[in-house]
Amino acid sequence: MALDQGTVAVALINGQMTVVRGSRSHSRRDRVLDVDIFSHFGNGLFVSDSSSRARIFSKDIHAIFPSSDPFRLHDRGMFELPSKAYSEFKELSDLQQSRMDALWASATGKLRARMR
């Protein structure tokens, strides 16, 4: 996946879906991407993390939003997604949470079975 500087995407970071923005341009061959991280604040708003720069693997990008989408950058590092992009983020986030819940249920079920 090519990620240009300023392009907004959804990525899996530390087990959670989050919004990232390319901090420099990358080609399709790049395996590691430099991004700025934005944490979910609510209702389509995202805030820049204190440790907002990261290097992530390109395989951790789950969606790249078109540059034509009307993203708004507010004061103090606040970032707002348009409603369609926010819906896609929520869908990916809910799917990831379902996977983590299933993994947790499986692990605790196996542990309980061992303790009997």
N, C-alpha and C positions, 0 to 999 in steps of 0.2 A: 504494500500500500504506500502510495506517495502521500506525504504530509508536508504541505508548504508552510512557510512562516505565516502565522496568524490564522491558519486553518483550525477550526474547532472540531473536536471528535469526542467520542465516548470511549473510555479505556478502563480496563480492569487493573486497579492498583491496590496492592495489599488486600486482595479478596473483595474489594468493593468497586462498584461502577462509579466512575467520576468523570467530570468533564475536563478535557485537556485542550491546550492550544499549542500548536507548533511554535517553538521558540526560534527555529531556523528551518530552512527548506531541506527536505530529504527526498531522495530518489526511491524508486520501488525496490532497489537492491539493498538499501540500508536495513540492517537487522535491528539496530538500536536507534531510537528516536529521542531527541531532546524536546521536552515539552514543559509548559507551565501548567500547574495543577490548580483546579478550582473545586472547592468543597461545596456540596449541596447545602444551601441555606434555607430553601423552601420556595414554593410557588414559582419555579423557573429561575430563581436567583441563585447565583453561585458566588462564592467569595474566594479570593486568592489566599492560599495557604501561607503560613509563615515560612515553610520550606517549599516554596512553590515551584522550584525547578527540579526536574527529575529526568533520568534516562530510563526509558522503558523499551521493552522488546516490541517490535512491530506487530507480532502476533497477539499482543494484548489490546490492540485497537479493535473495537467491535463495530463502530460506525463512524463515518466521516460525514459531517454536514456540508452541504454545498456552500460555497462562499457567497452565493446570492441571497442566502437567508439573512434576515435583518437582525443580526446580533447587536446587542447594546452593551457597551462598557460604561458602567457608572463610576462615580468617584470612589476613591479608596479601594480599588480592586474588585468592585462588585460587577458581576457579569450576568446578563439576562438572556435566556434562550427564548426564541419564539415558541408559540404554543405547540406546533407540530414537532419541533425538535425536542421540546421538553417531554412530550408524550412518548417519543421514541426512547429518550433517556429513562423515563419511568418504567417502560416495558422491559428494557434490558436490565435495569436495577432490580425489578421484581423477580425476573427470571433467575438472576444470580442469587437473590435471597432464598428463593425456593430450592435451588441446588444446595446452598449451604445448610438450610433447614433439614433437607433429606439426608445430607451427609452426617449432620449432628445426630439425627434420630437413629441412623444406622449404627454410628459409633457407640451411642449410649445403650442401644439395644444389645449390641454384642458384649459390652461391658457388664450389663445386668445379667446376661446369660452366663457369663463366666463366674459371677459372684454367687450363683445359686448352687 
